Amino acid sequence: MDMKIKKLDEFLTTFYESATFPRGLAQSAHYSLLAGGKRIRPLLLLELLEAFGLELMPAHFQIAASVEMIHTGSLIHDDLPAMDNDDYRRGKLTNHKKFDEATAILAGDTLFFDPFYVISTCDLPAKMIVDLTRELAFASGAYGMVAGQILDMAGEGKTLSLEEIEQIHRLKTGRLLTFPFVAAGIIAEKTAQELEKLRQIGQELGLAFQIRDDILDVTASFSELGKTPGKDVLEEKSTYVAHLGLAGAEKMLTQKLSEVEKSLTEMSIPDDSQILKIIKRLELNHA
């Protein structure tokens, strides 16, 4: 797993050290990309490909890098004063605090657009590239992450139903976590039925991931989170913890993760696979 992260980071570093990039933009994008993080989205993709019996190729790391770029761009924008207004991310100054607000906005922009160039230059069949591009756009824009973000902001200070909370997070967090599962299925040339199953698994994991994040926001320290804890309470957000209570949220997290593990096993994923180990580490006693 460490070797996969190393190869991913090498690709991202090389990409943003290109002489054709304006230096300030490259520095800002590279700063946030290499600021840390678990790389869970690209690792899910790479580990799932191996679980499907594929030998990893450079093109697979490019696809993995593309989803990490989108995710990092969303974090840069999420931390801006107009959004969550945070000074720290992954234990380091947020992009707009390290550089300036305009640079941070543009760094986020480039991390939203560059992934589609990266995918288009992959050494994969043309139809596969089109399918992967469609899925990443679907996960990222008005059908996914961006839509979830604006619904999340609109819900601040309001008491939302559990269904409304789930809708926000299926879009904001879930769609981008679903991409690695669907992308792996596309690359491994799975059937339409198998792709739909992978999409469902990704959606469930996305909700579990958000529930876990809500729990940690009220239970973890700054050093554990790498960002300011308690932000959800301060911003009066409707969270799983606020709606279900801490014990209820913890129970739902356990249920969701168990469902994901069961579904992956049903797809003949070996019990000792790295993909299942990643899911296991999302349990609170593995935090």
C-alpha positions in Angstrom: 0.0 0.0 0.0 2.9 2.4 0.8 4.4 1.7 -2.6 1.1 2.6 -4.3 1.0 5.9 -2.4 4.6 6.6 -3.3 3.9 6.0 -7.0 0.8 8.2 -6.8 2.7 11.0 -5.2 5.5 10.7 -7.7 3.0 11.2 -10.5 1.3 14.2 -8.9 4.7 15.8 -8.2 5.9 15.2 -11.7 2.7 16.6 -13.2 2.9 19.8 -11.2 6.6 20.3 -11.8 6.0 20.7 -15.5 7.8 23.8 -16.9 4.6 24.8 -18.7 2.7 25.5 -15.4 2.8 29.0 -13.9 5.0 28.5 -10.8 2.6 30.1 -8.3 -0.3 27.9 -9.5 1.8 24.7 -9.5 3.2 25.5 -6.0 -0.3 26.0 -4.6 -1.8 22.9 -6.1 1.2 20.8 -5.2 1.1 22.1 -1.6 -2.4 20.8 -0.9 -1.9 17.6 -2.9 1.2 16.7 -0.8 -0.1 18.0 2.5 -0.9 14.5 3.7 -4.2 12.6 3.8 -4.9 8.9 3.7 -5.4 8.7 -0.2 -8.4 6.5 0.5 -10.1 7.2 -2.9 -7.2 6.3 -5.1 -6.2 3.4 -2.9 -9.8 2.0 -3.1 -9.5 2.0 -6.9 -6.0 0.5 -7.0 -6.7 -2.2 -4.4 -9.9 -3.1 -6.0 -8.2 -3.6 -9.4 -5.7 -5.9 -7.8 -8.6 -7.8 -6.1 -10.1 -8.3 -9.5 -6.8 -9.9 -10.7 -5.4 -7.0 -12.7 -1.7 -6.1 -12.8 -1.4 -2.3 -12.1 -0.2 -0.2 -14.9 0.8 3.5 -15.2 -2.7 4.3 -16.6 -4.3 3.0 -13.5 -2.3 5.4 -11.3 -3.4 8.2 -13.6 -7.0 7.4 -13.0 -6.4 7.1 -9.3 -4.6 10.5 -9.3 -7.5 12.1 -11.1 -10.0 11.4 -8.3 -7.5 12.6 -5.7 -7.0 15.8 -7.6 -10.8 16.5 -7.6 -11.0 15.6 -3.9 -8.1 17.9 -3.0 -9.5 20.8 -5.0 -12.8 20.4 -3.2 -11.0 20.7 0.2 -9.2 23.9 -0.9 -12.5 25.5 -1.8 -14.3 24.0 1.3 -11.8 25.8 3.6 -12.3 29.2 2.0 -13.9 32.0 4.1 -17.1 31.9 2.0 -17.5 28.2 2.8 -16.3 26.5 6.0 -13.6 29.2 6.7 -10.9 27.0 8.3 -7.3 27.8 8.9 -6.0 24.3 9.0 -6.3 21.1 6.9 -4.4 17.9 7.6 -2.5 19.7 10.3 -1.1 22.4 8.0 -2.2 25.8 7.1 -5.1 25.8 4.6 -4.2 26.8 1.0 -5.6 30.4 1.3 -3.7 30.9 4.5 -0.5 29.6 3.1 -0.8 31.6 -0.1 -3.8 33.9 -0.6 -7.5 33.6 -1.3 -7.3 34.2 -5.1 -4.5 31.7 -5.5 -6.4 29.1 -3.5 -9.5 29.6 -5.7 -7.4 29.1 -8.8 -5.6 26.1 -7.4 -8.9 24.5 -6.7 -10.0 25.3 -10.2 -7.0 23.7 -11.8 -7.5 20.6 -9.6 -11.0 20.3 -11.0 -10.0 20.6 -14.6 -6.6 18.9 -14.8 -8.0 15.4 -14.0 -9.9 15.3 -17.2 -6.7 16.0 -19.2 -5.0 13.3 -17.1 -7.7 10.8 -18.0 -7.7 11.7 -21.6 -4.0 10.9 -22.0 -4.2 7.5 -20.3 -3.1 4.5 -22.3 -6.5 2.8 -22.2 -9.1 2.0 -24.9 -11.0 5.1 -26.1 -14.4 3.8 -24.9 -13.0 3.2 -21.5 -11.6 6.7 -21.3 -15.0 8.1 -22.3 -16.8 6.0 -19.6 -14.3 7.0 -16.9 -14.6 10.7 -17.9 -18.4 10.5 -17.7 -18.3 8.9 -14.3 -15.8 11.4 -12.8 -17.8 14.3 -14.1 -21.0 12.8 -12.8 -19.4 12.3 -9.3 -17.9 15.8 -9.2 -20.4 18.4 -10.6 -24.1 19.2 -10.5 -25.0 15.6 -10.2 -22.6 15.0 -7.3 -20.1 16.7 -5.0 -20.9 20.3 -6.0 -24.6 19.8 -5.7 -24.1 18.2 -2.2 -22.0 21.1 -1.1 -24.6 23.8 -1.9 -27.3 21.7 -0.3 -25.1 21.4 2.8 -24.6 25.1 3.0 -28.3 25.8 2.5 -29.0 23.4 5.4 -27.0 25.3 7.9 -29.1 26.6 10.9 -32.0 24.3 9.9 -33.2 21.0 11.3 -33.1 18.5 8.5 -34.7 15.1 8.3 -32.5 12.0 8.1 -33.5 11.6 4.5 -32.4 15.1 3.7 -29.1 14.6 5.5 -28.5 11.4 3.5 -29.3 13.1 0.3 -26.7 15.8 1.0 -24.0 13.3 1.8 -24.9 10.8 -1.0 -24.0 13.8 -3.3 -21.3 15.7 -1.4 -19.2 12.7 -0.1 -20.8 9.6 -1.5 -20.5 10.2 -5.3 -16.7 10.8 -5.2 -16.2 7.7 -3.0 -18.4 5.7 -5.4 -16.2 6.6 -8.4 -13.3 4.3 -7.4 -15.7 1.3 -7.3 -17.4 2.1 -10.6 -14.1 3.0 -12.3 -12.5 -0.2 -11.2 -15.4 -2.1 -12.6 -15.1 -0.2 -15.9 -11.4 -0.9 -16.2 -11.9 -4.6 -15.2 -14.7 -4.8 -17.9 -17.3 -6.0 -15.4 -20.9 -6.6 -16.6 -23.6 -3.9 -16.3 -25.1 -5.9 -13.3 -21.7 -6.0 -11.6 -21.2 -2.3 -12.2 -24.5 -1.5 -10.6 -23.5 -3.6 -7.6 -20.2 -1.7 -7.3 -22.1 1.6 -7.5 -24.3 0.5 -4.6 -21.3 -0.5 -2.5 -19.6 2.8 -3.1 -22.7 4.7 -2.2 -23.0 2.8 1.1 -19.3 3.4 1.9 -19.8 7.1 1.1 -22.5 7.4 3.8 -20.4 5.4 6.2 -17.5 7.7 5.6 -19.6 10.8 6.3 -21.1 9.3 9.5 -17.6 8.6 10.7 -16.6 12.1 9.9 -19.5 13.5 11.9 -18.6 11.3 14.9 -15.0 12.4 14.8 -16.0 16.0 14.6 -17.3 15.8 18.1 -15.0 13.2 19.6 -11.5 13.8 18.1 -8.9 16.4 18.9 -7.2 18.9 16.5 -4.1 16.7 16.4 -6.2 13.6 15.5 -8.2 15.4 12.8 -5.6 17.8 11.5 -8.3 20.5 11.3 -10.6 22.4 13.7 -12.9 20.1 15.6 -16.5 21.0 16.5 -17.1 23.0 13.3 -20.4 21.3 12.6 -21.8 22.5 15.9 -20.6 26.0 15.4 -22.1 26.2 11.9 -25.4 24.6 13.1 -25.2 21.8 10.6 -27.6 18.9 10.7 -25.4 15.8 11.1 -25.9 12.2 11.8 -24.7 12.8 15.4 -27.1 15.7 15.8 -30.0 13.6 14.4 -29.3 10.2 15.9 -27.1 11.0 18.9 -23.5 9.7 19.3 -24.5 6.1 20.1 -27.0 6.0 17.3 -24.5 7.3 14.8 -21.9 4.8 15.9 -24.4 2.0 15.5 -25.3 3.2 12.0 -21.6 3.4 11.0 -21.0 -0.2 12.2 -24.0 -1.4 10.1 -23.0 0.4 7.0 -19.4 -0.9 7.1 -20.7 -4.4 7.7 -22.9 -4.1 4.7 -20.0 -2.9 2.5 -17.8 -5.8 3.7 -20.5 -8.3 3.1 -21.3 -7.0 -0.4 -17.6 -7.1 -1.4 -17.3 -10.6 -0.2 -20.3 -11.6 -2.3 -18.3 -10.3 -5.3 -15.6 -12.9 -4.6 -13.2 -10.4 -3.1 -10.8 -12.4 -0.9 -11.1 -12.0 2.9 -7.4 -11.1 3.2 -7.6 -8.4 0.4 -6.2 -4.9 1.0 -9.6 -3.4 -0.1 -11.3 -5.1 2.9 -8.5 -4.1 5.2 -9.1 -0.4 4.2 -12.8 -0.8 5.0 -12.0 -2.4 8.3 -9.7 0.5 9.3 -12.7 2.8 9.0 -14.2 1.3 12.1 -13.9 3.6 15.1 -11.7 1.2 17.1 -9.3 1.4 14.1 -9.3 5.2 13.9 
